[in-house]
């Protein structure tokens, strides 16, 4: 949900809270006051509770009572803001569940046959360099860039163990480069890769599922879109990557500012 939509939700909840507070909360406090002090001299002139509340409600719109009405509106607005925050959190959780359910419903072999697109990318490995036939940790940076690109767009699937032609390669070569030569070792390395280059705060946006196809392991990574910009940290330089079409590309400063402004602050 973009910033402008969140702002509208907060504004609507605050407005509703303020109105309801003046219309309901204010009379309720007056009713409590009535039951507590209706036998006093000051309240003997009222026949019943309703006549007292009606008189107090009319008084609340007088100039001398505007301060009290504003106080109740402020209280109601604060309550509305709390409900808005809860509402947005609930909606984000619901959208996350729906997205994951939709992704899981897709059959992996069918997904592979659909070829790479803006929500799907193939990688042969995470650490094993097939060209040089050795472990190459620089390939982990490539994985991190791809993940950042998905996070800065609409999320998507990254399949590791599948080459660009859609051929299943498997993860066995990768496994041999880890201390724990199995799926757990692979996932641990993946999360460490994300922490190093993207930051530990975005690890919760990544979900791993392992599949066995043709007797070979494939890691299917579900990547959620991020509500805040995700940067690839290379030394003291932060770079911004974006998934566009079937490729991940680095944006220059002008392009990055334009995209961030459009997605996160419009």
C-alpha positions in Angstrom: 0.0 0.0 0.0 1.5 3.3 -1.1 2.0 6.3 1.2 -0.9 8.3 -0.1 -3.3 5.4 0.5 -2.0 5.0 4.1 -2.5 8.7 4.6 -6.1 8.5 3.5 -6.8 5.5 5.8 -5.3 7.4 8.8 -7.2 10.6 7.9 -10.5 8.7 7.6 -10.1 6.9 10.9 -9.0 10.0 12.7 -12.0 11.9 11.3 -14.5 9.2 12.2 -12.9 8.9 15.7 -13.2 12.6 16.3 -16.8 12.7 15.2 -17.9 9.7 17.2 -16.1 11.0 20.3 -18.0 14.3 20.2 -21.3 12.6 19.4 -21.0 9.5 21.7 -18.1 9.9 24.2 -19.0 13.4 25.2 -22.7 12.4 26.0 -21.6 9.3 27.8 -19.4 11.3 30.2 -22.3 13.6 30.8 -24.5 10.6 31.5 -22.0 9.4 34.1 -22.0 12.9 35.6 -25.8 12.8 35.8 -26.0 9.5 37.6 -23.3 10.7 40.0 -24.7 14.1 40.8 -28.4 14.3 39.7 -29.5 14.8 43.3 -27.5 17.9 43.6 -29.0 21.3 43.6 -27.5 22.2 40.2 -29.2 19.3 38.4 -32.6 19.4 40.1 -34.0 21.6 37.3 -33.9 18.7 34.8 -36.8 16.2 34.7 -34.7 13.3 33.5 -31.4 12.2 32.0 -32.5 12.8 28.4 -33.5 16.4 29.0 -30.1 16.9 30.7 -28.2 15.3 27.8 -30.1 17.3 25.2 -29.3 20.5 27.0 -25.6 19.6 27.4 -25.4 18.5 23.8 -26.7 21.8 22.6 -24.3 23.6 25.0 -21.4 21.7 23.4 -21.8 23.7 20.2 -21.7 27.1 22.0 -18.5 29.2 21.7 -17.7 28.9 25.3 -17.8 25.1 25.2 -15.8 24.7 22.0 -12.6 23.9 23.9 -14.2 20.9 25.6 -15.6 19.7 22.3 -12.1 20.0 20.7 -10.6 18.0 23.6 -13.1 15.2 23.0 -12.4 15.4 19.2 -8.7 15.1 19.9 -9.2 12.0 22.1 -11.4 10.4 19.5 -8.8 11.2 16.8 -6.1 9.5 18.8 -8.3 6.4 19.2 -9.0 6.5 15.5 -5.3 6.6 14.7 -4.7 3.5 16.8 -7.5 1.7 15.0 -6.0 2.9 11.7 -2.6 1.4 12.6 -4.2 -1.9 13.5 -6.3 -1.9 10.4 -3.3 -1.3 8.1 -1.3 -4.0 9.9 -4.2 -6.5 9.5 -4.5 -5.6 5.8 -0.7 -6.1 5.2 -0.9 -9.5 6.9 -3.9 -10.5 4.9 -2.3 -9.4 1.6 0.9 -11.3 2.5 -1.1 -14.5 3.2 -3.1 -14.1 -0.1 0.1 -13.5 -2.1 1.9 -16.5 -0.6 -1.2 -18.7 -1.2 -1.3 -17.6 -4.8 2.4 -18.2 -5.3 2.2 -21.7 -3.7 -0.8 -22.6 -5.8 1.4 -22.4 -8.9 2.9 -25.7 -10.0 6.7 -25.4 -10.1 7.3 -27.2 -13.4 4.6 -25.1 -15.0 6.2 -22.0 -13.5 9.6 -22.9 -15.0 8.0 -23.4 -18.5 6.6 -19.9 -18.3 10.1 -18.4 -18.7 11.6 -15.4 -16.9 9.5 -12.3 -16.5 9.1 -9.4 -14.1 8.0 -11.7 -11.2 10.2 -14.7 -12.1 14.0 -15.2 -12.4 16.2 -18.3 -12.8 19.7 -18.7 -11.3 21.8 -21.8 -11.8 23.4 -21.5 -8.3 24.1 -19.3 -5.4 27.8 -19.9 -4.9 29.1 -22.5 -7.4 30.6 -21.0 -10.6 29.8 -23.4 -13.4 32.1 -21.6 -15.8 35.1 -21.7 -13.5 34.1 -25.0 -11.9 34.8 -23.7 -8.4 33.1 -21.9 -5.5 32.7 -18.2 -6.2 31.3 -16.1 -3.3 30.9 -13.1 -5.6 27.8 -14.9 -7.1 26.1 -14.3 -3.8 26.1 -10.6 -4.5 24.3 -11.3 -7.8 21.6 -13.1 -5.8 21.3 -10.2 -3.4 20.9 -7.8 -6.3 18.1 -9.8 -7.8 16.3 -10.0 -4.4 16.7 -6.3 -3.9 15.2 -5.7 -7.4 12.1 -7.8 -6.6 11.7 -6.1 -3.2 11.8 -2.6 -4.8 9.2 -3.7 -7.4 6.2 -6.0 -6.8 8.0 -9.0 -5.3 8.3 -12.3 -7.1 9.9 -15.7 -7.4 13.6 -16.5 -7.6 14.4 -20.1 -8.5 17.9 -21.2 -7.7 19.0 -24.5 -9.4 17.5 -23.6 -12.8 19.5 -22.1 -15.6 18.4 -19.4 -18.0 17.0 -21.9 -20.5 14.7 -23.4 -17.8 16.8 -26.5 -17.4 16.9 -28.0 -13.9 20.6 -28.0 -12.7 20.0 -28.7 -9.0 21.8 -27.5 -5.9 24.2 -30.3 -5.3 27.2 -28.3 -6.3 26.2 -25.4 -4.0 25.7 -27.9 -1.1 29.4 -28.9 -1.4 30.5 -25.4 -0.7 28.7 -25.1 2.7 29.7 -26.4 6.1 26.3 -28.0 6.4 26.0 -29.7 3.0 22.2 -29.7 2.8 19.1 -27.6 2.5 19.6 -26.1 5.9 23.1 -25.0 5.0 21.8 -23.4 1.8 19.1 -21.5 3.5 21.5 -20.3 6.2 23.9 -19.0 3.5 21.0 -17.3 1.7 19.9 -15.4 4.8 23.5 -14.4 5.6 23.8 -13.1 2.1 20.7 -11.0 2.5 22.0 -9.6 5.9 25.4 -8.7 4.5 24.3 -6.9 1.3 20.7 -5.8 2.0 20.4 -5.7 5.8 18.9 -8.0 8.4 15.6 -6.1 8.5 14.5 -7.4 5.1 15.0 -11.1 5.8 11.4 -11.4 6.9 10.4 -10.6 3.3 12.1 -13.7 2.0 10.6 -17.2 2.2 12.3 -20.4 1.0 10.7 -23.6 -0.2 12.7 -26.5 -1.5 11.4 -28.8 -4.3 12.8 -32.0 -5.8 12.5 -32.1 -9.6 14.0 -34.9 -11.7 15.8 -36.1 -8.5 17.4 -32.6 -8.1 16.8 -30.0 -5.4 15.5 -26.5 -6.5 15.1 -23.6 -4.1 12.1 -21.5 -4.7 12.4 -18.1 -3.0 9.2 -16.1 -2.5 10.1 -12.4 -2.2 7.7 -9.8 -0.9 7.7 -6.2 -2.1 9.1 -3.8 0.5 7.3 -0.7 1.8 10.6 1.1 2.1 13.5 1.3 -0.4 16.0 -1.6 -0.2 19.6 -0.8 -1.0 22.4 -3.1 -2.0 25.3 -2.1 0.2 28.7 -2.4 -1.5 31.3 -1.1 0.8 30.4 2.5 1.6 28.2 2.8 -1.4 24.5 2.0 -1.5 23.0 1.0 -4.8 19.4 0.8 -5.9 18.2 -2.2 -8.0 14.8 -2.7 -9.6 13.2 -5.6 -11.4 12.1 -4.4 -14.9 10.7 -6.9 -17.4 12.8 -10.1 -17.2 15.9 -8.4 -15.9 17.3 -6.7 -12.8 19.1 -3.4 -13.4 20.8 -0.7 -11.3 19.2 2.7 -11.4 21.2 5.9 -11.3 20.6 8.6 -8.7 18.0 10.4 -10.7 16.1 7.3 -11.7 16.3 6.0 -8.1 14.9 9.2 -6.7 12.1 9.3 -9.2 11.1 5.6 -8.6 11.2 6.0 -4.8 9.2 9.2 -4.9 6.6 7.6 -7.1 6.2 4.3 -5.2 6.7 5.3 -1.6 5.7 9.0 -1.3 3.0 9.5 -3.9 
